[in-house]
Structures are given as structure tokens and as C-alpha cells.
């Protein structure tokens, strides 16, 4: 199974059916799988904070969900996390494709990458950097279950070591 198959299976097994996403090259395989699987309700968002609002509203209506974005988009959601998700105990699943590391060519990506983990820490949001497929299923399943049990968000940072990174960034290295 590929990393995207494993993520999709973990979402299904934990009944996280609504998936709001902002288009992203790294997340493209997972987004395609979500869109083509009738078990999911895919919602394309124009901004990352819109994805957060969509998943929060769905949770308040009884649906479990996830928001998918790129590292740079994470910079847009600190307020939504701090004023909505955390205080209202929304068990938000965040899937964040990591940019800004390992040969990144875009300086803007590197700046946001440096602030993402400290921001998650300051908000008390549990986060895991996923680097390989060996423990992926266990980490996803156990952490998603914990998020819903404790009514707290969880963030999964999808390292280029797991996903292969952004094709455009790889092209810049050649």
C-alpha cells in the first residue's frame, strides 16, 4: 500500500468521512482517492481557514472529518485553531504536506515551516511528523482515535521522506 492508501484507510476506519482540502501537488494522490471514493464527502476549499471552518461545522452537525493543506497554508489557520477548534474541543484531523525543508527552493515555504511546529505546540495540539510507511498505520489510527476520544485536534505533518515531496521542488534540485 502507498502512503496515501494508508491514510485513506485510517480515515475510513475512524469514520472521518468529510474531507476539506486545498489543492496541493504533494497531496494530489490522496485528494484523487478521496474524490473517487463514494464513502467520502470531499469539499474543495479556496483557503485553509475555510477548510477548518468546513470541518468544524461538519463536526457540530455530527460528521467526523479532516482538513488537508500544505505547510504554507498552515500560516493562515492559527486564529481558526486558537479561537475555534481548540476552545470548542473539535477533534480536527489536520493532514499537512511538509514544504520548506530538504532542499526547498521557496524561501516563503522555509519561513512557515520553521513556525509550524512551535505554533502547534503553543496551542497544545498533538502533532506527528510522518516519515515512513512502517509505523504509519499505527500512528494514524491510534492518534485519530485519541483525538476523537479526547475531543482534541491532531496534526499529521507528511514529511517529504514519506511522500517524495513536491515535484517542482525536486526539479529545482536537478
Order of alpha helices (4+ residues) and beta strands (2+ residues): alpha-beta-alpha-beta-alpha-beta-alpha-beta-alpha-beta-alpha-beta-alpha-alpha
